[in-house]
């Protein structure tokens, strides 16, 4: 059973394609930022906000997604990046 089953059930209630907002907390270094940014295409709207102490960056991404499965796929890839927290 996938840890994303509840999310999948919620997403399947939406009409597709749809704009989806992803949020991640990422360690503030170029490697982590590049790996997270690479999960999205060049048309994605990506915003970065540094934490108060500068150790982390909040990454918000708006992108048109085609299905619930495409969203789950991105979260699964993000989970493989050490130190990245999906919100």
Backbone torsions as a table, in degrees:
resi	resn	phi	psi	omega
1	UNK	NA	126.7	-176.8
2	UNK	-74.5	145.9	175.7
3	UNK	-68.5	-10.5	-177.6
4	UNK	-100.3	10.3	-176.8
5	UNK	-61.2	-41.6	179.1
6	UNK	-64.6	-43.4	178.0
7	UNK	-61.7	-44.5	-180.0
8	UNK	-58.2	-43.3	-179.8
9	UNK	-62.0	-40.8	178.2
10	UNK	-67.0	-43.0	-177.3
11	UNK	-67.1	-31.9	-178.4
12	UNK	-70.1	-9.4	176.0
13	UNK	-80.6	-14.6	-176.9
14	UNK	-87.3	161.2	172.8
15	UNK	-87.1	142.5	-177.4
16	UNK	-121.4	146.1	-0.8
17	UNK	-70.0	160.7	-176.4
18	UNK	-153.6	152.0	175.4
19	UNK	-79.6	130.7	-179.6
20	UNK	-123.2	141.7	178.0
21	UNK	-104.2	114.5	174.8
22	UNK	-94.8	145.4	174.7
23	UNK	-135.4	133.9	179.7
24	UNK	-136.4	150.6	167.7
25	UNK	-108.5	125.3	-170.9
26	UNK	-127.6	137.0	172.8
27	UNK	-56.8	140.3	-174.3
28	UNK	-80.3	79.9	170.6
29	UNK	-149.5	157.2	-172.6
30	UNK	-61.2	-37.6	-178.1
31	UNK	-62.5	-50.4	-179.2
32	UNK	-63.6	-41.4	179.7
33	UNK	-62.1	-42.2	-179.4
34	UNK	-66.7	-40.8	-179.7
35	UNK	-64.2	-41.7	179.3
36	UNK	-69.0	-44.6	-179.9
37	UNK	-61.0	-33.8	-178.5
38	UNK	-68.4	-13.7	178.0
39	UNK	-71.5	-14.2	-173.2
40	UNK	-119.9	159.0	179.9
41	UNK	-84.9	174.6	-173.4
42	UNK	-68.2	-14.3	179.6
43	UNK	-89.2	-5.0	-179.3
44	UNK	-68.2	145.0	176.6
45	UNK	-94.1	105.3	-175.1
46	UNK	-110.8	128.7	177.5
47	UNK	-122.6	141.1	-178.8
48	UNK	-119.5	139.8	176.4
49	UNK	-139.6	117.2	-177.0
50	UNK	-75.1	143.8	176.6
51	UNK	-69.2	165.6	-177.8
52	UNK	-55.9	-42.6	-179.9
53	UNK	-88.8	-8.1	177.6
54	UNK	83.7	6.4	-178.7
55	UNK	-79.2	-25.6	-176.1
56	UNK	-132.4	161.3	175.2
57	UNK	-129.5	132.9	172.6
58	UNK	-85.4	126.4	179.7
59	UNK	-115.2	120.2	176.7
60	UNK	-113.8	130.9	-176.5
61	UNK	-130.6	125.1	172.7
62	UNK	-107.5	126.2	179.4
63	UNK	-148.0	146.1	174.8
64	UNK	-74.8	120.9	-179.3
65	UNK	-110.7	149.8	-174.8
66	UNK	-90.2	-22.5	-176.4
67	UNK	-163.9	167.5	174.4
68	UNK	-60.9	-38.7	-179.6
69	UNK	-61.1	-37.4	-179.6
70	UNK	-67.1	-32.3	177.1
71	UNK	-70.4	-46.6	179.2
72	UNK	-60.1	-38.6	179.7
73	UNK	-60.3	-41.3	178.7
74	UNK	-66.7	-43.8	177.9
75	UNK	-61.8	-37.1	178.3
76	UNK	-65.7	-40.3	177.6
77	UNK	-66.9	-41.6	179.6
78	UNK	-62.4	-35.2	-179.5
79	UNK	-64.7	-19.9	179.2
80	UNK	-82.2	-11.7	-178.6
81	UNK	-89.2	116.3	-176.4
82	UNK	-59.4	130.5	175.1
83	UNK	90.7	-8.2	-178.1
84	UNK	-88.2	132.8	177.9
85	UNK	-112.3	125.4	176.4
86	UNK	-91.9	134.6	179.1
87	UNK	-107.6	NA	NA
